[in-house]
Amino acid sequence: MKKTSKLAGVAMATLMAVSNSPAIAGEQASGASCDDTASSGEAVGVSGDRALGRQKLIDALKSMKNEPEKIEFHSAMCYKMAMPPATVDYTCPGCGNNTTHQYSSAAGEMVRQIASVRRSLPNLPVKIALDETALCSKCSKSERAALVFTSECGICSTSFTWKTSNSNDLDQLGWLFLDYPVTVINDGPGNGPLQNPDKVKAMVEFVSGCTFCPKCIEKLQLSYEKQP
């Protein structure tokens, strides 16, 4: 019995020594923070990618503003489309309500593009949030359909809101999701001019207006002189 008690005492002493060891404690603390370190690294990576993307966007927009003739617009082949359906259904991600829109209406066109817009927004070099509640008959507070965006300025982080409410706005929205810098742009069906400085100007104004606040647009020298 005495021998057994003595062994038990030695084992207990060894356990206490290991528990109080600074080296072991340090390893345990380090292990507990692995997840935090990984999360921090991911956040820094995303932030760094966005910063690089913002600079690429700024350089591209400046180049387009200063040398619009370098941008070429190419027309795509025009194919005869099958008869589209009369309506298109929209399921609200907020309340789950289903709303039916006319296929050819502005709201119908927004519904047909909404999935692509949702996928593209997180890949932009600035933070832009989407409010699509105007497409829902239950959540909407407006009689007119629109996609409402809230941007965080890529320079000063000021928040500002803008929206798309018609077919022309939706066409311009596609400019925001291009992979800048660009030299050739698909201009859709038709036989438009190869160079179109006025359209390049419209692109620069639209994209800069979606990603930077008015003050920062001035600082970045992306604004155009106002015509008298």
Residue frames as a rotation matrix with the C-alpha (Angstrom) as fourth column:
MET 1
0.566 0.825 0.000 0.00
0.825 -0.566 0.000 0.00
0.000 0.000 -1.000 0.00
LYS 2
0.429 -0.468 -0.772 2.81
0.163 -0.801 0.576 2.42
-0.888 -0.373 -0.267 0.86
LYS 3
-0.632 -0.717 0.295 4.52
0.388 0.037 0.921 1.69
-0.671 0.696 0.255 -2.46
THR 4
-0.168 0.677 0.717 1.27
0.974 0.004 0.225 2.34
0.149 0.736 -0.660 -4.37
SER 5
0.756 0.460 -0.466 0.72
0.574 -0.809 0.131 5.63
-0.316 -0.366 -0.875 -2.56
LYS 6
-0.010 -0.862 -0.507 4.26
0.149 -0.502 0.852 6.71
-0.989 -0.067 0.133 -3.32
LEU 7
-0.702 -0.222 0.676 3.80
0.656 0.167 0.736 6.03
-0.277 0.960 0.028 -7.06
ALA 8
0.283 0.900 0.332 0.53
0.944 -0.322 0.068 7.91
0.168 0.294 -0.941 -7.10
GLY 9
0.627 -0.099 -0.773 2.22
0.342 -0.856 0.387 10.87
-0.700 -0.507 -0.503 -5.47
VAL 10
-0.493 -0.868 -0.058 4.98
0.246 -0.203 0.948 10.91
-0.835 0.453 0.313 -8.07
ALA 11
-0.468 0.389 0.793 2.43
0.881 0.137 0.453 10.78
0.068 0.911 -0.407 -10.90
MET 12
0.630 0.754 -0.187 0.47
0.773 -0.633 0.050 13.67
-0.081 -0.176 -0.981 -9.40
ALA 13
0.277 -0.616 -0.738 3.60
0.180 -0.721 0.669 15.76
-0.944 -0.318 -0.089 -9.03
THR 14
-0.708 -0.558 0.433 4.58
0.480 0.070 0.874 15.09
-0.518 0.827 0.218 -12.65
LEU 15
-0.041 0.809 0.586 1.11
0.980 -0.082 0.182 16.10
0.196 0.582 -0.790 -13.86
MET 16
0.753 0.304 -0.584 1.24
0.497 -0.844 0.202 19.37
-0.432 -0.442 -0.786 -11.94
ALA 17
-0.162 -0.904 -0.396 4.70
0.181 -0.422 0.888 20.14
-0.970 0.072 0.232 -13.29
VAL 18
-0.674 -0.051 0.737 3.56
0.725 0.150 0.673 19.61
-0.145 0.987 -0.065 -16.90
SER 19
0.346 0.919 0.188 0.44
0.929 -0.363 0.067 21.72
0.130 0.152 -0.980 -16.38
ASN 20
0.768 -0.069 -0.637 2.49
0.264 -0.871 0.414 24.61
-0.583 -0.486 -0.651 -14.97
SER 21
-0.202 -0.918 0.340 5.21
0.754 0.076 0.653 24.41
-0.626 0.388 0.677 -17.64
PRO 22
-0.002 0.169 -0.986 5.52
-0.278 -0.947 -0.162 27.76
-0.961 0.274 0.049 -19.53
ALA 23
-0.860 -0.387 -0.333 6.46
-0.419 0.161 0.894 25.93
-0.292 0.908 -0.301 -22.72
ILE 24
-0.748 0.637 0.189 3.35
0.662 0.736 0.141 23.75
-0.049 0.231 -0.972 -22.65
ALA 25
0.032 0.782 -0.622 1.12
0.562 -0.529 -0.636 26.69
-0.826 -0.330 -0.456 -21.73
GLY 26
-0.345 -0.242 -0.907 2.55
-0.473 -0.789 0.391 28.68
-0.811 0.564 0.158 -24.64
GLU 27
-0.999 -0.036 -0.025 1.84
-0.040 0.553 0.832 25.86
-0.016 0.832 -0.554 -27.07
GLN 28
-0.413 0.910 -0.041 -1.74
0.867 0.379 -0.323 25.57
-0.278 -0.168 -0.946 -25.81
ALA 29
0.066 0.413 -0.908 -2.30
0.145 -0.905 -0.401 29.32
-0.987 -0.105 -0.119 -26.17
SER 30
-0.673 -0.402 -0.621 -0.83
-0.533 -0.318 0.784 29.23
-0.513 0.858 -0.001 -29.64
GLY 31
-0.923 0.347 0.168 -3.09
0.384 0.788 0.482 26.37
0.035 0.509 -0.860 -30.65
ALA 32
-0.154 0.929 -0.336 -6.18
0.770 -0.100 -0.631 28.15
-0.620 -0.356 -0.700 -29.36
SER 33
0.109 0.173 -0.979 -5.49
-0.198 -0.961 -0.192 31.16
-0.974 0.214 -0.071 -31.60
CYS 34
-0.755 -0.445 0.482 -5.00
0.324 0.386 0.864 29.24
-0.571 0.808 -0.147 -34.87
ASP 35
-0.032 0.844 0.536 -8.55
0.994 0.084 -0.073 29.92
-0.107 0.530 -0.841 -36.06
ASP 36
0.684 0.257 -0.682 -8.28
0.328 -0.944 -0.026 33.60
-0.651 -0.206 -0.731 -35.16
THR 37
-0.260 -0.880 -0.398 -4.98
-0.159 -0.368 0.916 33.89
-0.953 0.301 -0.044 -37.05
ALA 38
-0.687 0.060 0.724 -6.45
0.655 0.481 0.582 32.18
-0.314 0.874 -0.370 -40.12
SER 39
0.388 0.915 0.108 -9.51
0.901 -0.352 -0.253 34.46
-0.194 0.196 -0.961 -40.08
SER 40
0.488 -0.286 -0.825 -7.29
0.022 -0.941 0.339 37.52
-0.873 -0.183 -0.453 -39.74
GLY 41
-0.608 -0.787 0.102 -5.15
0.064 0.080 0.995 36.35
-0.791 0.612 0.002 -42.65
GLU 42
-0.339 0.583 0.739 -8.21
0.932 0.313 0.181 35.86
-0.126 0.750 -0.649 -44.86
ALA 43
0.673 0.627 -0.392 -9.49
0.602 -0.773 -0.200 39.35
-0.428 -0.101 -0.898 -44.01
VAL 44
0.083 -0.746 -0.661 -6.12
-0.193 -0.663 0.724 40.91
-0.978 0.068 -0.199 -44.85
GLY 45
-0.718 -0.359 0.596 -6.05
0.424 0.452 0.784 38.96
-0.551 0.816 -0.172 -48.12
VAL 46
0.133 0.869 0.476 -9.50
0.988 -0.076 -0.137 40.19
-0.083 0.488 -0.869 -49.19
SER 47
0.712 0.095 -0.695 -8.61
0.239 -0.964 0.113 43.75
-0.660 -0.247 -0.710 -48.21
GLY 48
-0.286 -0.924 -0.253 -5.36
-0.103 -0.233 0.967 43.56
-0.953 0.302 -0.028 -50.18
ASP 49
-0.574 0.149 0.805 -7.11
0.765 0.448 0.463 42.17
-0.292 0.882 -0.371 -53.25
ARG 50
0.535 0.842 0.071 -9.69
0.828 -0.506 -0.244 44.95
-0.170 0.189 -0.967 -53.13
ALA 51
0.447 -0.445 -0.777 -7.00
-0.031 -0.875 0.483 47.62
-0.894 -0.191 -0.405 -52.78
LEU 52
-0.673 -0.710 0.207 -5.19
0.128 0.163 0.978 46.24
-0.728 0.685 -0.019 -55.82
GLY 53
-0.284 0.666 0.689 -8.46
0.952 0.279 0.124 46.02
-0.110 0.692 -0.714 -57.74
ARG 54
0.671 0.531 -0.518 -9.33
0.520 -0.834 -0.183 49.63
-0.529 -0.146 -0.836 -56.87
GLN 55
-0.035 -0.769 -0.639 -5.98
-0.218 -0.618 0.756 50.88
-0.975 0.165 -0.146 -58.16
LYS 56
-0.777 -0.187 0.602 -6.42
0.473 0.458 0.753 48.90
-0.416 0.869 -0.267 -61.39
LEU 57
0.180 0.938 0.295 -9.88
0.973 -0.125 -0.195 50.40
-0.146 0.322 -0.935 -61.79
ILE 58
0.583 -0.018 -0.812 -8.63
0.163 -0.977 0.138 53.95
-0.796 -0.213 -0.567 -61.16
ASP 59
-0.478 -0.852 -0.211 -5.78
-0.136 -0.165 0.977 53.54
-0.868 0.496 -0.037 -63.66
ALA 60
-0.610 0.303 0.732 -8.14
0.756 0.501 0.421 52.06
-0.239 0.810 -0.535 -66.25
LEU 61
0.488 0.869 -0.077 -10.72
0.822 -0.488 -0.294 54.84
-0.293 0.080 -0.953 -65.90
LYS 62
0.309 -0.471 -0.826 -8.01
-0.109 -0.880 0.461 57.52
-0.945 -0.053 -0.324 -66.17
SER 63
-0.752 -0.615 0.239 -6.66
0.109 0.242 0.964 55.87
-0.650 0.751 -0.115 -69.31
MET 64
-0.252 0.759 0.600 -10.17
0.961 0.268 0.064 55.68
-0.113 0.593 -0.797 -70.81
LYS 65
0.648 0.496 -0.578 -10.78
0.498 -0.850 -0.172 59.34
-0.577 -0.176 -0.797 -69.99
ASN 66
0.129 -0.709 -0.693 -7.49
-0.318 -0.691 0.648 60.52
-0.939 0.137 -0.315 -71.46
GLU 67
-0.786 -0.445 -0.430 -7.36
-0.557 0.205 0.805 58.18
-0.270 0.872 -0.409 -74.46
PRO 68
0.052 0.924 0.380 -10.93
-0.473 0.358 -0.805 57.19
-0.880 -0.137 0.455 -75.39
GLU 69
0.402 0.092 -0.911 -9.88
-0.915 0.078 -0.396 56.33
0.034 0.993 0.115 -78.94
LYS 70
-0.667 -0.729 -0.153 -8.05
-0.711 0.684 -0.163 53.25
0.224 0.000 -0.975 -77.64
ILE 71
-0.521 0.583 0.624 -11.35
-0.197 0.629 -0.752 51.60
-0.830 -0.515 -0.213 -76.66
GLU 72
-0.853 0.226 -0.471 -12.99
-0.450 0.140 0.882 49.60
0.265 0.964 -0.017 -79.44
PHE 73
-0.193 0.880 0.434 -16.66
-0.620 0.233 -0.749 48.66
-0.761 -0.414 0.500 -79.53
HIS 74
-0.952 -0.136 -0.275 -17.43
-0.299 0.621 0.725 45.44
0.072 0.772 -0.632 -81.39
SER 75
-0.034 0.999 -0.005 -20.94
-0.999 -0.035 -0.034 44.45
-0.034 0.004 0.999 -82.43
ALA 76
-0.645 -0.122 0.754 -22.11
-0.298 0.949 -0.101 40.91
-0.704 -0.290 -0.649 -81.73
MET 77
-0.923 0.364 -0.123 -24.01
0.052 0.436 0.898 38.60
0.380 0.823 -0.421 -84.06
CYS 78
-0.480 0.838 0.262 -27.76
-0.847 -0.364 -0.389 39.01
-0.230 -0.408 0.883 -83.88
TYR 79
-0.977 0.167 -0.136 -29.71
0.132 0.962 0.239 35.80
0.170 0.215 -0.962 -83.42
LYS 80
-0.251 0.961 0.115 -33.44
-0.516 -0.233 0.824 35.37
0.819 0.147 0.554 -83.75
MET 81
-0.875 -0.069 0.479 -34.82
-0.478 0.275 -0.834 34.65
-0.074 -0.959 -0.273 -80.31
ALA 82
-0.652 0.708 -0.271 -37.57
0.588 0.698 0.408 32.14
0.478 0.106 -0.872 -79.59
MET 83
0.100 0.790 0.604 -40.86
-0.055 -0.602 0.797 33.54
0.993 -0.113 -0.017 -78.38
PRO 84
-0.870 -0.471 0.148 -40.26
-0.148 -0.037 -0.988 34.57
0.470 -0.882 -0.038 -74.74
PRO 85
-0.401 0.755 -0.520 -42.78
0.894 0.445 -0.043 33.76
0.199 -0.482 -0.853 -72.01
ALA 86
0.275 0.623 0.732 -45.34
0.394 -0.768 0.506 36.40
0.877 0.149 -0.457 -71.07
THR 87
0.823 0.076 0.562 -44.26
-0.446 -0.526 0.724 36.62
0.350 -0.847 -0.399 -67.45
VAL 88
-0.165 -0.869 -0.467 -41.35
0.101 0.456 -0.884 35.93
0.981 -0.193 0.013 -65.14
ASP 89
0.809 0.511 -0.289 -41.52
0.275 0.104 0.956 35.06
0.519 -0.853 -0.056 -61.44
TYR 90
-0.210 -0.837 0.506 -39.46
-0.311 -0.433 -0.846 36.69
0.927 -0.335 -0.170 -58.68
THR 91
0.562 0.302 -0.770 -38.98
0.578 0.522 0.627 35.10
0.591 -0.797 0.119 -55.26
CYS 92
0.584 -0.296 0.756 -38.05
-0.501 -0.864 0.048 37.61
0.639 -0.407 -0.653 -52.57
PRO 93
-0.161 -0.728 -0.666 -34.98
0.261 0.620 -0.740 36.48
0.952 -0.293 0.090 -50.60
GLY 94
-0.794 -0.143 0.591 -36.23
-0.440 -0.537 -0.720 38.44
0.420 -0.832 0.363 -47.61
CYS 95
-0.310 0.785 0.536 -39.80
-0.848 0.026 -0.529 37.25
-0.429 -0.618 0.658 -47.11
GLY 96
-0.807 -0.072 0.587 -40.06
0.092 0.965 0.245 34.38
-0.584 0.252 -0.772 -49.59
ASN 97
0.216 0.957 -0.196 -43.06
-0.065 -0.186 -0.980 35.93
-0.974 0.225 0.023 -51.36
ASN 98
-0.522 -0.314 0.793 -43.47
0.711 0.352 0.608 35.18
-0.471 0.881 0.039 -55.06
THR 99
0.117 0.497 -0.860 -44.23
-0.173 -0.842 -0.511 38.10
-0.978 0.208 -0.012 -57.42
THR 100
0.064 -0.007 0.998 -45.06
0.882 0.469 -0.053 37.79
-0.468 0.883 0.036 -61.13
HIS 101
-0.090 -0.176 -0.980 -43.78
-0.207 -0.960 0.191 40.48
-0.974 0.220 0.050 -63.52
GLN 102
0.936 0.339 -0.092 -44.33
-0.121 0.066 -0.991 41.01
-0.329 0.939 0.102 -67.22
TYR 103
0.470 -0.802 0.370 -41.34
0.778 0.574 0.255 39.52
-0.417 0.168 0.893 -69.03
SER 104
0.026 -0.451 0.892 -40.72
0.869 -0.430 -0.243 42.54
0.494 0.782 0.381 -71.26
SER 105
0.903 0.332 0.272 -41.19
0.155 -0.844 0.514 45.16
0.400 -0.422 -0.814 -68.51
ALA 106
0.139 -0.871 0.471 -38.34
-0.601 -0.452 -0.659 46.92
0.787 -0.191 -0.586 -66.71
ALA 107
0.231 0.019 0.973 -39.11
-0.930 0.299 0.215 44.87
-0.287 -0.954 0.087 -63.61
GLY 108
0.957 0.169 0.234 -39.08
-0.093 0.947 -0.306 41.68
-0.273 0.271 0.923 -65.67
GLU 109
0.599 -0.801 -0.026 -35.67
-0.024 0.014 -1.000 42.55
0.801 0.599 -0.011 -67.10
MET 110
-0.003 -0.576 0.817 -34.35
-0.913 -0.331 -0.237 43.21
0.407 -0.747 -0.525 -63.59
VAL 111
0.586 0.300 0.752 -35.64
-0.635 0.747 0.196 39.84
-0.503 -0.593 0.629 -62.41
ARG 112
0.981 -0.193 -0.012 -33.90
0.134 0.723 -0.678 38.12
0.139 0.664 0.735 -65.32
GLN 113
0.278 -0.938 0.208 -30.59
-0.044 -0.229 -0.972 39.79
0.960 0.261 -0.105 -64.43
ILE 114
0.666 0.052 0.744 -30.80
-0.672 -0.391 0.629 39.73
0.324 -0.919 -0.225 -60.64
ALA 115
0.940 -0.325 0.107 -28.92
0.238 0.845 0.479 36.44
-0.247 -0.425 0.871 -60.17
SER 116
0.342 -0.844 0.413 -25.97
0.771 0.001 -0.636 37.71
0.537 0.537 0.651 -62.21
VAL 117
0.288 -0.183 0.940 -25.93
-0.289 -0.952 -0.097 41.00
0.913 -0.244 -0.327 -60.28
ARG 118
0.902 0.091 0.422 -25.89
-0.432 0.191 0.881 39.17
-0.001 -0.977 0.211 -56.94
ARG 119
0.764 -0.635 0.113 -22.97
0.627 0.772 0.100 37.01
-0.150 -0.006 0.989 -58.04
SER 120
0.259 -0.694 0.672 -20.95
0.664 -0.378 -0.645 39.92
0.702 0.613 0.362 -59.44
LEU 121
0.759 0.120 0.640 -21.21
-0.211 -0.885 0.416 42.45
0.616 -0.450 -0.646 -56.59
PRO 122
0.903 -0.424 0.072 -18.86
0.023 0.215 0.976 40.63
-0.430 -0.880 0.204 -54.14
ASN 123
0.331 -0.816 0.473 -16.13
0.915 0.401 0.052 40.58
-0.232 0.416 0.879 -56.81
LEU 124
0.695 -0.031 0.718 -16.02
0.326 -0.876 -0.355 44.36
0.640 0.481 -0.599 -57.21
PRO 125
-0.328 -0.932 -0.153 -13.07
0.641 -0.100 -0.761 46.35
0.694 -0.348 0.630 -55.77
VAL 126
-0.800 0.174 0.575 -15.47
-0.482 -0.756 -0.442 48.45
0.357 -0.631 0.689 -53.66
LYS 127
-0.842 0.538 -0.035 -18.25
0.425 0.623 -0.657 47.43
-0.332 -0.568 -0.753 -51.30
ILE 128
-0.711 0.693 -0.121 -21.69
-0.639 -0.564 0.522 47.76
0.293 0.449 0.844 -52.88
ALA 129
-0.800 0.519 0.300 -24.87
0.135 0.644 -0.753 46.48
-0.584 -0.562 -0.586 -51.22
LEU 130
-0.846 0.532 -0.027 -28.06
-0.062 -0.046 0.997 45.66
0.529 0.846 0.072 -53.15
ASP 131
-0.626 0.773 0.102 -31.64
-0.173 -0.009 -0.985 46.39
-0.761 -0.634 0.139 -52.12
GLU 132
-0.955 0.260 -0.143 -34.04
-0.075 0.254 0.964 44.54
0.287 0.932 -0.223 -54.41
THR 133
-0.699 0.708 -0.100 -37.18
0.403 0.275 -0.873 44.86
-0.590 -0.651 -0.478 -52.28
ALA 134
-0.378 0.571 -0.729 -38.84
-0.655 -0.722 -0.225 47.02
-0.655 0.392 0.647 -54.95
LEU 135
-0.681 0.100 -0.725 -39.29
-0.585 0.520 0.622 43.84
0.440 0.848 -0.296 -57.01
CYS 136
-0.855 0.353 -0.380 -41.39
0.487 0.798 -0.354 42.24
0.179 -0.488 -0.854 -54.26
SER 137
-0.212 0.873 0.440 -45.11
0.111 -0.426 0.898 43.01
0.971 0.239 -0.007 -54.13
LYS 138
0.607 0.444 -0.659 -45.07
0.643 0.214 0.736 42.46
0.468 -0.870 -0.156 -50.37
CYS 139
0.096 -0.697 -0.710 -41.88
0.915 -0.218 0.338 44.29
-0.391 -0.683 0.617 -49.34
SER 140
-0.485 -0.375 0.790 -41.91
0.767 -0.617 0.178 47.12
0.421 0.692 0.587 -51.88
LYS 141
-0.122 0.386 -0.915 -42.53
0.657 -0.660 -0.366 50.66
-0.744 -0.645 -0.173 -50.66
SER 142
-0.522 -0.099 -0.847 -42.60
-0.467 -0.798 0.381 52.05
-0.714 0.595 0.370 -54.19
GLU 143
0.579 0.793 0.186 -44.89
-0.190 0.354 -0.916 51.52
-0.793 0.495 0.356 -57.16
ARG 144
0.749 -0.381 -0.541 -41.93
-0.615 -0.098 -0.782 51.67
0.245 0.919 -0.308 -59.54
ALA 145
0.895 -0.447 0.006 -39.51
0.428 0.862 0.272 48.74
-0.127 -0.241 0.962 -59.72
ALA 146
0.615 -0.772 0.160 -35.84
-0.578 -0.580 -0.575 49.54
0.536 0.261 -0.803 -59.18
LEU 147
0.499 -0.605 -0.621 -32.61
0.752 0.658 -0.037 48.04
0.430 -0.449 0.783 -57.96
VAL 148
0.869 -0.156 0.469 -31.17
-0.322 -0.899 0.296 50.29
0.375 -0.408 -0.832 -55.25
PHE 149
0.357 -0.846 -0.396 -27.45
0.674 0.526 -0.519 50.16
0.647 -0.082 0.758 -54.50
THR 150
0.977 -0.194 0.092 -25.47
-0.203 -0.694 0.691 51.57
-0.070 -0.693 -0.717 -51.58
SER 151
0.518 -0.855 -0.037 -21.79
0.414 0.288 -0.864 52.06
0.749 0.432 0.502 -52.35
GLU 152
0.772 -0.455 -0.443 -18.90
0.327 -0.313 0.891 52.66
-0.544 -0.834 -0.093 -49.98
CYS 153
0.869 -0.430 -0.245 -16.50
-0.482 -0.622 -0.618 55.08
0.113 0.655 -0.747 -51.68
GLY 154
0.778 -0.592 -0.212 -13.30
0.519 0.794 -0.317 53.25
0.356 0.136 0.925 -52.60
ILE 155
-0.173 -0.866 0.469 -11.20
0.273 -0.499 -0.822 56.16
0.946 -0.015 0.323 -51.33
CYS 156
-0.682 -0.104 0.724 -12.85
-0.513 -0.636 -0.576 57.78
0.521 -0.764 0.381 -48.29
SER 157
-0.880 0.344 -0.328 -15.48
0.441 0.848 -0.294 55.10
0.177 -0.403 -0.898 -47.44
THR 158
-0.694 0.701 -0.166 -18.36
-0.549 -0.664 -0.508 57.60
-0.466 -0.261 0.845 -47.61
SER 159
-0.601 0.564 0.566 -21.66
0.592 0.790 -0.159 55.80
-0.537 0.239 -0.809 -48.30
PHE 160
-0.562 0.496 -0.662 -23.96
-0.662 -0.749 0.002 56.95
-0.495 0.439 0.749 -51.09
THR 161
-0.188 0.647 0.739 -26.98
0.256 0.759 -0.599 55.50
-0.948 0.077 -0.309 -52.88
TRP 162
-0.580 0.093 -0.810 -27.87
-0.767 -0.396 0.504 55.10
-0.274 0.914 0.301 -56.56
LYS 163
-0.065 0.659 0.750 -30.34
-0.104 0.743 -0.662 52.99
-0.992 -0.121 0.020 -58.50
THR 164
-0.988 -0.069 -0.135 -31.28
-0.144 0.143 0.979 51.42
-0.049 0.987 -0.151 -61.82
SER 165
-0.361 0.931 0.054 -34.89
-0.146 0.000 -0.989 51.74
-0.921 -0.365 0.136 -62.91
ASN 166
0.669 0.604 -0.433 -35.05
-0.531 -0.019 -0.847 51.16
-0.520 0.797 0.308 -66.67
SER 167
0.895 -0.256 0.367 -33.53
0.409 0.797 -0.443 49.20
-0.179 0.547 0.818 -69.53
ASN 168
0.599 -0.700 0.390 -30.87
-0.054 -0.521 -0.852 51.82
0.799 0.489 -0.350 -70.27
ASP 169
0.398 -0.419 0.816 -29.75
-0.913 -0.264 0.310 51.78
0.086 -0.869 -0.487 -66.63
LEU 170
0.746 -0.063 0.663 -29.44
-0.171 0.944 0.283 48.00
-0.644 -0.325 0.693 -66.76
ASP 171
0.836 -0.492 0.243 -27.28
0.397 0.238 -0.886 48.21
0.378 0.837 0.394 -69.90
GLN 172
0.354 -0.716 0.602 -24.96
-0.525 -0.685 -0.506 50.63
0.774 -0.137 -0.618 -68.09
LEU 173
0.665 -0.061 0.744 -24.88
-0.696 0.312 0.647 48.38
-0.272 -0.948 0.165 -65.04
GLY 174
0.931 -0.323 0.168 -23.04
0.361 0.876 -0.318 45.84
-0.044 0.357 0.933 -67.18
TRP 175
0.471 -0.793 0.387 -20.14
-0.097 -0.482 -0.871 48.31
0.877 0.373 -0.304 -67.48
LEU 176
0.454 -0.262 0.851 -19.59
-0.878 -0.292 0.379 48.11
0.149 -0.920 -0.363 -63.74
PHE 177
0.688 -0.070 0.722 -18.90
-0.305 0.875 0.375 44.37
-0.658 -0.478 0.581 -63.93
LEU 178
0.855 -0.469 -0.221 -16.32
-0.135 0.211 -0.968 44.45
0.500 0.858 0.117 -66.72
ASP 179
0.653 -0.715 -0.248 -12.82
0.688 0.425 0.589 43.19
-0.316 -0.555 0.770 -65.92
TYR 180
0.957 -0.274 0.090 -10.83
-0.217 -0.889 -0.402 46.43
0.190 0.365 -0.911 -66.06
PRO 181
-0.358 0.003 -0.934 -8.66
-0.500 -0.845 0.189 47.46
-0.789 0.535 0.304 -67.81
VAL 182
0.288 0.514 0.808 -10.48
0.533 0.615 -0.581 46.83
-0.796 0.598 -0.096 -71.09
THR 183
-0.701 -0.494 -0.514 -9.64
-0.186 -0.569 0.801 47.66
-0.688 0.657 0.307 -74.69
VAL 184
-0.835 0.480 -0.268 -12.47
-0.186 0.211 0.960 45.87
0.517 0.851 -0.086 -76.52
ILE 185
-0.702 0.672 0.236 -16.12
-0.329 -0.011 -0.944 46.01
-0.632 -0.740 0.229 -75.47
ASN 186
-0.750 0.555 0.359 -19.05
0.659 0.585 0.472 44.02
0.052 0.590 -0.805 -76.80
ASP 187
-0.905 0.377 -0.197 -21.57
-0.353 -0.924 -0.149 46.64
-0.239 -0.065 0.969 -77.90
GLY 188
-0.164 0.897 0.410 -24.40
-0.037 0.410 -0.912 44.22
-0.986 -0.165 -0.034 -78.56
PRO 189
-0.041 0.222 0.974 -26.17
0.898 0.436 -0.062 43.63
-0.438 0.872 -0.217 -81.89
GLY 190
0.868 0.377 -0.322 -25.93
0.188 -0.851 -0.491 46.27
-0.459 0.366 -0.810 -84.58
ASN 191
0.287 -0.770 0.569 -23.33
0.906 0.026 -0.422 48.14
0.310 0.637 0.706 -86.61
GLY 192
0.946 0.057 -0.318 -22.15
0.208 -0.861 0.465 50.90
-0.248 -0.506 -0.826 -84.31
PRO 193
0.668 -0.743 0.039 -18.88
-0.507 -0.493 -0.708 52.82
0.545 0.453 -0.706 -84.71
LEU 194
0.339 -0.651 -0.679 -15.62
0.533 0.728 -0.432 51.10
0.775 -0.215 0.594 -83.77
GLN 195
-0.784 -0.534 -0.316 -14.55
0.582 -0.457 -0.673 54.13
0.215 -0.712 0.669 -81.73
ASN 196
0.245 0.907 0.343 -17.12
0.489 -0.421 0.764 56.03
0.837 -0.020 -0.546 -79.69
PRO 197
-0.738 -0.662 0.131 -15.60
0.258 -0.456 -0.852 58.68
0.624 -0.595 0.507 -77.38
ASP 198
-0.284 0.714 0.640 -19.03
-0.756 -0.577 0.309 59.75
0.590 -0.396 0.704 -76.14
LYS 199
0.707 0.536 -0.462 -19.83
-0.191 0.773 0.605 56.23
0.681 -0.339 0.649 -74.96
VAL 200
-0.105 -0.826 -0.554 -16.40
0.646 0.367 -0.670 55.94
0.756 -0.428 0.495 -73.32
LYS 201
-0.745 -0.102 0.659 -17.15
-0.286 -0.844 -0.454 59.17
0.602 -0.527 0.600 -71.48
ALA 202
0.265 0.935 0.234 -20.50
-0.754 0.049 0.655 57.77
0.602 -0.350 0.718 -70.36
MET 203
0.529 -0.149 -0.835 -18.75
0.321 0.947 0.034 54.62
0.786 -0.286 0.549 -69.12
VAL 204
-0.558 -0.825 -0.093 -16.17
0.456 -0.211 -0.865 56.55
0.693 -0.525 0.494 -67.11
GLU 205
-0.558 0.414 0.719 -18.85
-0.634 -0.772 -0.047 58.77
0.536 -0.482 0.693 -65.56
PHE 206
0.516 0.839 -0.172 -21.10
-0.547 0.477 0.687 55.83
0.659 -0.261 0.706 -64.70
VAL 207
0.418 -0.391 -0.820 -18.49
0.500 0.853 -0.152 53.48
0.758 -0.347 0.552 -63.26
SER 208
-0.706 -0.699 0.115 -16.68
0.314 -0.455 -0.833 56.19
0.635 -0.552 0.541 -61.30
GLY 209
-0.385 0.655 0.650 -20.04
-0.719 -0.655 0.233 57.44
0.579 -0.377 0.723 -60.03
CYS 210
0.667 0.624 -0.407 -20.87
-0.282 0.717 0.637 53.97
0.690 -0.310 0.654 -58.71
THR 211
0.451 -0.595 -0.665 -17.53
0.691 0.705 -0.162 53.38
0.565 -0.387 0.729 -56.99
PHE 212
-0.642 -0.700 -0.315 -16.33
0.755 -0.502 -0.423 56.78
0.138 -0.509 0.850 -55.72
CYS 213
0.266 0.730 -0.630 -18.05
0.780 -0.547 -0.305 59.76
-0.567 -0.410 -0.715 -54.12
PRO 214
0.859 0.147 0.491 -18.18
0.458 -0.650 -0.606 63.10
0.231 0.746 -0.625 -56.02
LYS 215
0.809 -0.587 0.008 -15.35
-0.514 -0.701 0.494 64.65
-0.285 -0.404 -0.869 -53.98
CYS 216
0.092 -0.809 0.580 -13.03
-0.081 0.575 0.814 61.73
-0.992 -0.122 -0.013 -54.60
ILE 217
0.511 0.128 0.850 -13.92
0.802 0.285 -0.525 61.67
-0.309 0.950 0.043 -58.29
GLU 218
0.970 -0.178 0.163 -12.64
-0.114 -0.932 -0.344 65.25
0.213 0.315 -0.925 -58.44
LYS 219
0.483 -0.832 0.272 -9.46
-0.626 -0.111 0.772 64.34
-0.612 -0.544 -0.574 -56.53
LEU 220
0.064 -0.423 0.904 -8.83
0.327 0.865 0.382 61.40
-0.943 0.271 0.193 -58.85
GLN 221
-0.487 -0.190 -0.852 -9.28
-0.568 -0.672 0.475 63.71
-0.663 0.715 0.219 -61.87
LEU 222
-0.811 0.288 0.510 -11.98
0.492 0.806 0.328 61.46
-0.317 0.516 -0.796 -63.30
SER 223
0.193 0.915 -0.355 -14.54
0.471 -0.404 -0.785 64.24
-0.861 -0.015 -0.509 -63.75
TYR 224
-0.276 -0.183 0.944 -15.18
0.954 -0.176 0.244 65.95
0.122 0.967 0.223 -67.07
GLU 225
-0.955 -0.054 -0.293 -15.44
0.092 -0.989 -0.119 69.67
-0.283 -0.141 0.949 -67.64
LYS 226
-0.084 0.996 0.015 -19.05
0.569 0.060 -0.820 70.80
-0.818 -0.060 -0.572 -67.63
GLN 227
-0.542 -0.038 0.840 -20.25
0.817 -0.257 0.515 71.98
0.196 0.966 0.171 -71.00
PRO 228
-0.925 0.180 -0.335 -21.48
-0.045 -0.927 -0.373 75.61
-0.378 -0.330 0.865 -71.06
